[in-house]
Every structure is written in C-alpha cells, then in structure tokens.
Amino acid sequence: MNKRISSHSVLSVATPEPFEPQYFDDPAAAVDCLEALYERNTRFLCEAFEGLGKSDEPLTRYRACYPQVSIETSSFGHVDSRLSFGYVSAPGVYTTTITRPKLFRHYLKEQLGHLIRNHGLGVTVSESATPIPLHFAFGEGAYVEASAANTIDIPLRDLFDAPDLTTTDDEIANGSYEPGPGEPSPLAPFTAQRIDYSLARLSHYTATNATHFQNFVLFTNYQFYIDEFCAWARQQMAEGGNGYTAFVEPGNIITPAGADKPETDYTLARLPQMPAYHLKKKGHGGITMVNIGVGPSNAKTITDHIAVLRPHVWLMLGHCAGLRNSQRLGDYVLAHAYMREDHVLDDDLPVWIPLPALAEVQVALQDAVAEVTGYRDYDLKQIMRTGTVATIDNRNWELRDQRGPVKRLSQARAIALDMESATIAANGFRFRVPYGTLLCVSDKPLHGELKLPGMATAFYKTQVSQHLKIGILALQKLAAMPPEKLHSRKLRSFYETSFQ
C-alpha cells in the first residue's frame, strides 16, 4: 500500500538537467531542438506525477520550463517594405516562449525562416524561466490516473506549477504590453501559456483536437451549413480526397481519403457547444468549419482560441436581417464595414477603432459569388450588396422602441444586421487574422417580411448549398495566394511582433 505523504515532507525542488543555449541559422534544425527540449521537459513533469507516492522518499517540488527562441540584432537594417511580418523593426533582443512545437512545426519553420533570411542572423534556442503547468504538460486527450494524486495530503500546486492567469493575457496582441528595463521585446503575439490555455479550451468547446484545425476557417450560425459541409466533405473523401487527406468530425472521428465512412463506429453522445469539422490538407492547408451558434459572446470566445493557431483567414457565412427595401430574401451581403454594438470587445478594442475591409478577401468573396451564381459585373448588384453590417447583442431588438436603433442604422448606412460578424472581424483585426463576411438575407424585420415555417424550409434548401459553395470557393482562392500577400499590412500596428 502506498504511504500517504503530508506537506512537511516537501524538501527540495527538482528540475531537468540544465540546457545549454544553442544557435541555429537553419529554421528546421531550430524547430527540431525546440521539439526535443519541450518533449524532455514535459516528460519530466509527467513522470514525476506518475511516481507520486511510490516510495518513502520525501516529496519534491518539480519544475520544468518552456523552451524559448530568441534573436538579437544591433541594426535598423531596412527589410522589404512589402512584408507585413517576418522581421523586427529596431535593434534589441526579441524572444518568445514556445509550446507544442510539433503542432506548430510548419508555422515555426516559416516564421523563423523569414526572420533568419530578412536579418541574416541565426536564432538561439534556450530554456525560458516560465514554468510549464502540470495541467498543460499532459497535452490533449491524455487520461490522467487520479490514484497518484490520492496518495498525498497536500495540494498539487505545492508540488507542480499551475496555470498562472495573472500573466496569461492578450497584452501583446492588444498592443498594451511594455517590456521592463532590460527585458527582451516579444517575438510572437502569444506566449506559451496563453496558447496552452486556448488549446485546452478549443478541445472543450469543439470536441476536436487542435492538431486537426486548418488554416482556412469558416464560421456559421446555423447547423444547416454544417450538414451541407459534411455531405460535401464526405463526397470528397469517397472520391479519393480531391487534394484533401481526411475529414474529421467532433469526437476526433476520422474519415480518410478514399473511404466512404469513418474509421470507427464511435459517435458522440451529444454535440459540444461549438462543434468543429475539419477537411484536412497537408500543412494545415484545408478548411475548418465551426458552428458558433448565436451571439457575439460565442463569436468572441471561439476566435479568442482559434487565433493562437495563427490561421491564414477566417470568414463568416451566416444569415442576417436585410435593412433595405430593395433587398430580397436570399440576397447576399458582402460586408465592407462593420457597426459594432456587440460590446464584448469594447475593453480590448475600443469601438472608435475602424475595421478595414481587406482587399484580397473582398475580391475572393466577390469573385466566388460571381462564379457560383453566374452573375457578372453590373448584374451582380441584382443579388448582392456591399456595405455596412451592424452587429448587436440583443436578438429581439425589434420588440423595443425602434426609433433609436433604426436612426443609428440609417446614419451608419447599414444594409444588414446580425449578431456575430463584427465580433469576428474585430477579433480578426485584433489578432492580425485576415477576415471577411458574406451573409445571406433571411428576413426583413423593418419591412414586415418574416419567414413562415414553409417558406423557411424552402429558403434553406435553395440558398444554403449555394452560399456554402461560395464560401468554400473563396477560401480555395485565398489558399492559392502566398501567405505574404494574404496577411495584410493593414492589420499591423506601429510596434509589431515578427511572427504573424
């Protein structure tokens, strides 16, 4: 029987062997080193936990730290002014902590490669002073045996580091972080602990592991779109993949290319809050689609967490209220401006900050509408309007005195109203993730055009399929662009991190 051990038995702190910093001018070799160091340190913590209470020796506090990567430059050297990322703008030391380097391997190689090429300098891999929380050391999907913890009478926090929410924040991304005297500047928009926090949340909200998420993301507020996406994705798999390698559904249920059904008969008992579906390609180049449900809170939550994966673009495909008499049910709305009355991001991104339309995304969406519908040039105006989309936090705004809201909507030249689009665009702007919105008019409350049940069914049958095809085609067009072109300089502030 294992002996129960109390707090007075904790005598010392155990750490892995010291790691000597290593210098690399090859990004792949640097990432290899980051992977090895991260695996060593997380394995140290996991093995220490598994060994609790298995001997009579006094308990030890265990600590292992995240790896980090740094660069130091003494030059104001001018780099290609067309670039939006991949360089530092002033002399100094720049560093960032790294987690899950195997998951981020493609991203890290790309970011370090730009940095090394643009400055003609190598990078240094070392051990940071930021502890890895035990909770994050186990990774996604790990089953942690509770019997080890049951043999001790003291909190695990006395033996292992726990997540530190006092330092897990978005100060770097928000542009409010200021290094202290002698401290290095940030190299990336997110720290390792902030990323680990979001990876855990992603798995919780979407019921799929972060490894499955792709760089091109569709958000929707209706399950109809998900059903259509799943049918299309399964067709791709049955036809051999058509460039895609697998389709992953909530519960990490995988259908490989060339198969007409998943590898397992397992199904989730219930769907998670925001289920995610992934049509995978090599290098995370495929499409992820998430049903975020209704409301700006959900929209902020999911984009807060997907942002740490550094996707190349995210688009909102959903339904909206058409505000103009000239609009018809089924018309499309391409947002080129956003009126923010959602309030969920007011503390992080003040409402007076404009959200620019991104030319590459706008052109891809407009061209996709033209190709799928067959309308071109001036005729495209028959079925699509560009303009301001307003996002609110009150689904039943029509039931209140309309004079105030309607006046503001008119002054803003708004053409459509929803509950998610401006939130998704605002978080895209905040986190430097290219964004766009293409909505479909599903009702016109200001003009008394509300769908009856039969009308709604017919509308969904005819419009959802076409709308989804447009969204997928737009992402495929954007995926064909080099990341250097897609990631716009419009999203970069005065003092930016090198990593996009």
C-alpha positions in Angstrom: 0.0 0.0 0.0 1.3 3.5 -0.9 2.1 5.7 2.0 0.2 9.0 2.3 2.5 11.9 2.5 1.9 15.4 4.0 3.2 18.8 3.3 6.1 18.8 5.8 7.7 16.1 3.6 8.4 18.5 0.7 12.1 19.4 1.0 13.6 20.4 -2.4 13.0 21.5 -6.0 13.9 19.1 -8.8 14.4 20.2 -12.4 15.7 18.6 -15.6 19.4 18.9 -16.3 20.4 22.5 -17.4 20.1 23.1 -21.1 22.9 24.9 -22.9 21.6 27.5 -25.3 22.1 26.6 -29.0 22.4 28.9 -32.0 20.9 28.0 -35.4 20.8 29.5 -38.9 18.6 26.7 -40.2 14.9 27.1 -39.1 14.2 23.3 -39.4 17.1 22.5 -37.1 15.9 25.2 -34.6 12.4 23.6 -34.5 13.9 20.2 -34.1 15.7 21.5 -31.0 12.6 23.1 -29.7 10.7 19.9 -30.1 13.4 17.9 -28.2 13.6 20.3 -25.4 9.8 20.6 -25.0 9.4 16.8 -25.1 12.1 16.3 -22.5 10.6 18.9 -20.1 7.0 17.7 -20.3 8.1 14.1 -20.0 10.0 15.1 -16.8 6.8 16.5 -15.3 4.5 13.6 -16.4 6.9 11.0 -15.0 7.2 12.9 -11.7 3.4 12.9 -11.4 3.1 9.2 -12.1 5.7 8.5 -9.5 4.0 10.3 -6.6 3.6 8.2 -3.5 5.5 5.2 -4.9 8.4 5.5 -2.5 9.0 6.6 1.1 11.3 9.4 0.0 10.4 12.9 1.0 8.3 14.7 -1.7 10.0 17.1 -4.0 8.7 20.1 -5.9 9.1 19.5 -9.6 9.6 22.3 -12.1 10.4 22.4 -15.8 10.2 25.4 -18.1 9.0 26.1 -21.6 11.6 26.4 -24.4 12.1 29.8 -25.9 13.6 31.1 -29.1 15.4 34.5 -29.4 17.1 36.8 -31.8 19.4 39.7 -31.1 20.1 42.4 -33.7 22.1 45.7 -33.4 20.9 47.1 -36.7 18.0 49.2 -38.0 18.5 47.3 -41.3 15.8 48.0 -43.9 13.8 45.0 -45.0 11.4 44.5 -47.9 8.8 47.1 -47.2 6.1 44.9 -48.8 6.3 42.5 -45.9 3.8 42.6 -43.1 5.7 40.1 -40.8 9.0 38.2 -40.6 11.3 40.9 -39.2 12.0 43.1 -36.2 11.9 46.8 -36.6 14.6 48.0 -34.2 17.8 46.8 -32.6 17.4 44.7 -29.4 16.7 41.3 -28.1 13.4 39.6 -29.1 12.1 36.4 -27.6 9.1 34.2 -27.2 8.2 31.1 -25.2 7.2 28.0 -27.3 4.7 25.3 -26.6 3.6 22.2 -28.6 6.4 22.8 -31.3 5.3 19.6 -33.1 1.8 21.0 -33.6 3.3 24.3 -34.8 6.2 22.9 -36.7 5.1 24.3 -40.1 4.3 27.7 -38.7 7.5 27.9 -36.7 9.7 26.9 -39.6 8.0 29.6 -41.8 8.3 32.4 -39.2 11.9 31.6 -38.2 12.8 31.2 -41.8 11.6 34.7 -42.6 13.4 36.1 -39.6 16.7 34.5 -40.4 16.6 35.5 -44.1 15.5 39.0 -43.5 18.2 39.8 -40.9 21.0 37.5 -42.0 21.2 36.3 -38.4 20.5 33.0 -36.6 18.2 32.3 -33.7 19.0 31.0 -30.2 17.0 28.2 -28.6 17.2 28.1 -24.8 15.2 27.3 -21.7 12.9 30.1 -20.5 12.2 31.0 -16.9 8.4 30.3 -17.4 7.3 27.1 -15.8 5.2 24.6 -17.7 2.0 24.0 -15.7 1.4 20.3 -15.0 -2.1 20.6 -16.5 -0.6 21.6 -19.9 2.3 19.1 -19.8 -0.1 16.2 -20.4 -1.4 17.6 -23.6 -4.8 17.0 -25.3 -6.7 13.8 -24.8 -4.4 12.5 -22.0 -6.0 10.3 -19.4 -4.6 11.2 -16.0 -4.8 8.5 -13.4 -6.1 10.0 -10.2 -4.6 7.4 -7.9 -1.2 9.2 -7.8 -2.7 12.4 -6.5 -4.8 10.5 -4.0 -1.7 9.3 -2.1 -0.8 12.8 -0.9 -2.5 15.2 1.6 -1.3 18.4 0.1 -2.4 20.4 -3.0 -0.8 19.5 -6.3 0.1 23.2 -6.5 2.7 22.6 -3.8 4.4 20.1 -5.9 3.9 21.3 -9.5 3.3 24.7 -11.2 -0.3 25.5 -12.1 -1.5 27.9 -14.8 -0.9 31.5 -13.9 -3.8 33.5 -15.1 -2.2 36.7 -13.8 0.3 36.6 -16.6 -1.9 34.8 -19.2 -3.4 37.6 -21.2 -3.6 39.4 -24.5 -1.4 42.4 -23.7 1.0 41.7 -26.6 -1.8 41.3 -29.2 -3.7 44.3 -27.8 -0.6 46.4 -28.1 -0.5 47.3 -24.4 2.5 45.3 -23.4 5.6 47.3 -22.4 8.8 45.4 -21.5 10.5 46.5 -18.4 14.0 47.9 -18.4 16.5 45.4 -19.8 13.7 42.9 -20.7 13.5 41.5 -24.2 10.7 42.5 -26.6 8.1 40.0 -27.7 8.8 38.0 -30.8 5.3 36.5 -31.1 1.8 37.8 -30.3 1.0 35.0 -27.8 3.1 33.4 -25.0 3.3 29.7 -24.5 0.9 29.7 -21.5 -1.7 31.7 -23.4 -1.5 29.3 -26.3 -1.8 26.2 -24.0 -4.8 27.8 -22.3 -6.6 28.2 -25.7 -5.6 24.7 -26.9 -7.4 23.2 -23.9 -10.4 25.4 -24.4 -10.6 24.5 -28.1 -10.8 20.9 -27.3 -13.6 21.6 -24.8 -15.7 23.8 -27.0 -15.3 22.0 -30.3 -14.7 18.3 -29.3 -11.8 18.1 -31.7 -8.0 18.3 -31.0 -6.1 21.3 -32.1 -4.0 19.1 -34.4 -7.0 18.9 -36.8 -7.6 22.6 -37.2 -6.8 24.0 -40.6 -5.6 27.5 -41.7 -8.7 28.4 -43.6 -11.8 28.8 -41.3 -15.5 29.2 -41.9 -17.8 30.3 -39.1 -21.6 29.8 -39.3 -24.5 30.4 -37.0 -26.7 27.6 -38.5 -26.4 23.8 -38.4 -27.8 23.7 -42.0 -24.5 24.9 -43.2 -22.7 22.2 -41.2 -24.9 19.5 -42.6 -24.1 20.7 -46.2 -20.4 20.9 -45.4 -20.3 17.4 -44.0 -22.1 16.0 -47.1 -19.7 17.7 -49.4 -16.6 16.7 -47.3 -17.7 13.0 -47.3 -18.2 13.2 -51.0 -14.6 14.4 -51.3 -13.4 11.5 -49.2 -15.4 9.0 -51.2 -13.9 10.3 -54.4 -10.3 9.9 -53.2 -9.9 13.2 -51.4 -9.5 15.6 -54.4 -6.4 17.0 -52.7 -7.8 16.6 -49.1 -6.4 13.9 -46.9 -9.1 13.3 -44.2 -12.4 14.6 -42.8 -12.6 15.0 -39.0 -15.8 15.4 -37.0 -16.4 16.1 -33.3 -15.0 13.4 -31.2 -12.0 13.2 -33.5 -13.9 10.8 -35.7 -11.8 10.5 -38.9 -12.8 9.5 -42.4 -9.6 9.1 -44.5 -9.4 10.0 -48.2 -10.7 7.1 -50.3 -13.1 5.9 -47.6 -16.9 6.2 -47.6 -17.3 6.0 -43.8 -15.3 6.9 -40.7 -12.6 4.6 -39.3 -14.7 3.9 -36.2 -18.4 3.5 -35.3 -18.0 5.7 -32.3 -20.2 8.7 -32.1 -20.6 11.5 -29.5 -23.5 11.2 -27.1 -24.1 14.9 -27.6 -22.5 17.7 -29.6 -20.3 20.2 -27.9 -21.2 23.9 -27.6 -19.4 24.9 -30.8 -18.7 21.8 -32.9 -15.9 21.9 -35.4 -15.4 19.9 -38.6 -12.1 19.7 -40.5 -11.4 18.9 -44.1 -7.6 18.4 -43.9 -4.7 19.1 -46.2 -1.0 18.7 -45.8 0.5 21.7 -43.9 -2.9 22.6 -42.3 -3.9 23.9 -45.7 -7.5 22.6 -45.6 -10.8 24.0 -44.3 -12.2 24.1 -40.8 -15.9 24.9 -40.3 -17.3 25.8 -36.9 -21.0 26.2 -35.9 -20.6 29.0 -33.3 -24.3 29.3 -32.5 -25.9 32.6 -31.9 -24.4 35.7 -30.4 -21.3 37.9 -30.0 -20.1 36.1 -26.8 -19.7 32.8 -28.7 -18.1 34.6 -31.6 -15.5 36.2 -29.3 -14.9 33.0 -27.4 -14.1 30.8 -30.3 -12.0 33.4 -32.1 -10.0 34.1 -28.9 -8.9 30.5 -29.0 -8.6 29.7 -32.7 -6.4 32.8 -33.1 -3.5 31.1 -31.3 -3.3 28.6 -34.2 -2.5 31.6 -36.5 -4.9 30.7 -39.3 -4.4 32.5 -42.6 -8.1 33.7 -42.8 -11.5 33.3 -41.3 -14.8 34.1 -42.9 -18.3 34.4 -41.5 -21.1 32.7 -43.5 -24.5 33.2 -41.9 -27.9 34.8 -42.1 -28.8 38.4 -41.5 -31.7 40.8 -41.4 -31.8 42.9 -44.6 -32.4 46.5 -43.8 -33.2 47.9 -47.2 -36.5 47.7 -49.0 -34.6 46.9 -52.3 -33.2 43.7 -50.8 -34.9 40.3 -51.3 -34.8 37.2 -49.2 -31.8 35.2 -50.4 -29.7 38.2 -51.5 -26.1 38.3 -50.4 -24.4 40.9 -48.3 -20.6 41.5 -48.6 -19.5 43.5 -45.6 -17.1 46.2 -46.3 -17.6 48.0 -42.9 -18.9 47.0 -39.5 -21.0 48.8 -37.0 -20.2 47.4 -33.6 -23.0 47.3 -31.0 -22.0 43.8 -29.7 -20.0 45.3 -26.7 -18.0 42.1 -25.9 -14.7 43.5 -27.2 -15.1 47.1 -26.0 -12.4 46.7 -23.3 -9.9 45.2 -25.7 -10.6 47.1 -28.9 -12.4 50.4 -28.5 -15.4 51.0 -30.8 -13.8 54.1 -32.3 -11.1 51.9 -34.0 -12.1 51.3 -37.6 -12.1 47.8 -39.1 -10.8 48.0 -42.6 -12.0 45.8 -45.4 -9.2 43.6 -46.7 -8.9 43.8 -50.5 -7.7 40.2 -51.0 -10.6 38.8 -49.0 -13.2 41.1 -50.6 -12.1 40.2 -54.1 -12.1 36.5 -53.4 -15.6 36.6 -52.0 -17.0 38.8 -54.8 -15.4 36.6 -57.5 -16.7 33.5 -55.8 -20.2 34.9 -55.8 -19.9 35.7 -59.5 -18.6 32.2 -60.4 -21.2 30.3 -58.4 -24.3 32.4 -59.3 -23.3 33.2 -62.9 -23.9 37.0 -62.4 -21.1 39.2 -63.5 -20.1 42.9 -63.2 -23.1 45.2 -63.0 -25.6 42.3 -63.0 -24.0 41.1 -59.7 -25.8 44.0 -58.0 -29.1 42.2 -58.6 -28.3 39.6 -55.9 -25.5 41.2 -53.7 -24.9 44.4 -51.9 -21.7 45.7 -50.3 -22.0 47.9 -47.3 -22.0 48.2 -43.6 -23.1 45.2 -41.4 -24.2 46.0 -37.9 -23.7 43.5 -35.1 -25.8 43.7 -32.0 -26.1 41.8 -28.7 -30.0 41.8 -28.5 -31.6 39.2 -30.7 -35.1 40.7 -30.1 -34.2 44.3 -30.8 -37.3 44.7 -32.9 -39.5 44.4 -29.8 -38.1 47.6 -28.3 -38.8 51.2 -29.4 -37.2 51.1 -32.8 -36.6 54.9 -33.2 -33.2 54.9 -31.7 -31.7 51.8 -33.3 -33.2 52.5 -36.7 -31.8 56.0 -36.7 -28.3 54.8 -35.9 -28.6 52.1 -38.5 -29.6 54.6 -41.1 -26.9 57.1 -40.1 -24.3 54.3 -40.4 -25.7 53.4 -43.9 -26.1 49.8 -42.7 -27.6 47.3 -45.1 -27.7 44.3 -42.8 -27.9 43.3 -39.1 -26.6 40.2 -37.4 -25.1 39.1 -34.0 -21.7 37.8 -34.9 -20.0 39.3 -38.0 -18.5 42.5 -36.4 -17.2 40.5 -33.4 -15.4 38.0 -35.7 -14.0 40.9 -37.8 -12.9 42.8 -34.7 -11.1 39.8 -33.3 -9.5 39.2 -36.7 -8.3 42.8 -36.6 -7.1 42.5 -33.0 -5.2 39.2 -33.6 -4.0 40.0 -37.1 -6.0 37.3 -38.7 -7.5 38.3 -42.2 -11.2 38.3 -42.0 -14.3 38.7 -44.2 -18.1 38.3 -44.1 -20.6 37.1 -46.6 -24.2 37.0 -45.3 -27.5 35.9 -46.8 -30.7 37.9 -46.1 -33.1 35.6 -44.4 -35.7 38.2 -43.2 -36.5 41.9 -43.4 -38.0 42.9 -40.0 -38.2 46.6 -40.8 -40.4 45.7 -43.7 -42.6 43.0 -42.1 -41.1 40.2 -44.1 -40.7 37.3 -41.7 -40.3 33.8 -42.9 -43.2 31.4 -42.2 -42.2 27.7 -41.5 -42.8 26.5 -45.0 -41.0 29.5 -46.5 -38.1 28.9 -44.2 -37.7 25.3 -45.3 -37.7 26.2 -49.0 -35.3 29.1 -48.4 -32.8 26.8 -46.6 -32.9 24.1 -49.2 -32.2 26.5 -52.1 -29.8 29.0 -50.5 -27.6 27.2 -48.0 -26.0 24.9 -50.6 -25.1 27.8 -52.9 -23.9 30.0 -50.0 -21.6 27.3 -48.8 -20.2 26.7 -52.3 -19.3 30.4 -52.4 -17.6 30.3 -49.1 -15.5 27.2 -50.0 -14.6 28.6 -53.4 -13.5 31.9 -51.7 -11.2 30.0 -49.3 -9.7 28.0 -52.1 -8.9 31.2 -53.9 -7.3 32.6 -50.8 -5.4 29.4 -50.2 -3.8 29.8 -53.6 -2.2 33.1 -52.5 1.2 33.1 -50.8 0.8 34.0 -47.1 3.0 37.0 -47.5 0.3 38.5 -49.8 -2.7 37.4 -47.8 -1.5 38.8 -44.4 -2.2 42.4 -44.9 -0.1 45.3 -43.6 -3.4 47.0 -42.6 -3.5 44.8 -39.6 -0.1 45.7 -38.2 0.4 48.5 -35.6 3.4 50.7 -35.0 5.3 48.2 -32.9 4.7 44.6 -34.1 6.0 41.2 -33.4 8.0 39.4 -36.1 5.7 36.4 -36.0 2.4 36.9 -37.9 
